[in-house]
Amino acid sequence: MTFSDLGISPLILRAITDAGYTEPTAVQAESIPAALAGEDLLVSAQTGSGKTAAFLLPALVKLTERSSASGKGPRVLVLTPTRELAQQVEKNATEYGTHLRWLRTVCLVGGASFGYQVRAMSRPVDIMVATPGRLMDHMRQGRVDFSRLEMLVLDEADRMLDMGFIEDIETIVRATPESRQTVMFSATLDGVVGKLAEKLTRNARRVEIARAESGGNIEEHLLYADNQAHKDRLLDHVLREAGFDQAVIFTATKVGAEELADKLTDQGFSAACLHGDMPQNWRNRTLNDLRRGRIKVLVATDVAARGIDVPTIDLVVNYDLPKQAEDYVHRIGRTGRAGRDGVAITMSETKEFHRVRRIEQYLKRKITEGVVEGLEPTRRPPKGGNGNQRRNANGGNGQRRPHGNGNGGSGYGGQRKPGNGYGKRAPRQQSAG
């Protein structure tokens, strides 16, 4: 199947081809025809599946036809949980719609200039991408007109509910026309998300893409530590031996991100932190420096787990375990992008084995447990806490070799192959979104 088989307009097909995308992913193949037919959708798909293009492409096709309604408000509204994801979605929209000369987008997120956003809305808008909080700020001032809205998209609806946006979402939806088309994307379609979906959609088609059993191009490892000091020594070893281009390290708290970034900077790494309390201009500058290669190690909270798309990130370290099992998938999805290989290393104190177990139950697979020679934990998780057999840090040969020689052990339980310190996998099909 190709994108042309899905009913995509020629101008949009041209942009997709220019971007290097040829075949739709599973979620795109199932969602796009239904969305083009005007159906409401409830979609569950894992990160990296191309879900952004699954709703943006049919939205852009709608925009190729002139609206009969008057007004300046958006024809398509996309709600996202974080600023970074909103900015990434708007970037994708302009990329896929680059040949639609009339296309106008606006991104409403906290921390950005109110004046710029107001000016952007003073002329007719085609696609509005927003976080619920900032959109509500503009709605209270009477600046947003939804009279010509045709399509409402809730991206990562589960995350927005986790962040406490349910009342804002319900208020926003009440302000939109009942005739709108509604599309929801979520890691899960059960529980609170399912109840919200019942309120917002009409005879919605469910699209559930089975979770891949493997991490695609991502090689995953688990390292147990006795305590915090032990974990710090493991992290130092990983950063000095992994031979990575760029890395993202995830912490549980904002203070933890700042302290760890300062510590790594003192140790000679080009490091910076990213979290939700930083002013938007700081966050933008940090992300730009990351994309330009000025930052080698980004220490971030989960606010950065969704929306960062930097192909040169080839290492993710879960310094602190995620609070929710599904966030593990979003975190490690920051690497292994654009057909590249990546490595994800999760660090856990032995007493946290039950949280590791919850992640594995969510993944429906084990994470390969390894050890680093000379830094082995003295304690073991209870039997059954993790069923993987431990392996020697050097692939079982007992001799550490320089990380760049291409034929030694992986250091984290996997056998190395020539040209890649963690084992080279075949490139995966590049997907849009």
Secondary structure, DSSP 8 states (H G I E B T S, - for coil): --GGGGT--HHHHHHHHHTT--S--HHHHHHHHHHHTT--EEEE--TTS-HHHHHHHHHHHHHTS---S-SSS-SEEEE-SSHHHHHHHHHHHHHHTTT-TT--EEEE-TTS-HHHHHHHTTS--SEEEE-HHHHHHHHHTT----TT--EEEETTHHHHHHTT-HHHHHHHHHTS-TT-EEEEEES--SHHHHHHHHHH-SS-EEEE----SS-TTEEEEEEEESSHHHHHHHHHHHHHHS--SEEEEE-SSHHHHHHHHHHHHHTT--EEEE-TTS-HHHHHHHHHHHHTTS-SEEEE-GGGTTT---TTEEEEEESS--SSHHHHHHHHTTSS-TT--EEEEEEEEGGGHHHHHHHHHHHTS---EE--TT---SS---TTS-----B-TTTTSS----GGGSSSB-SSSSB-BTTBTT-----------
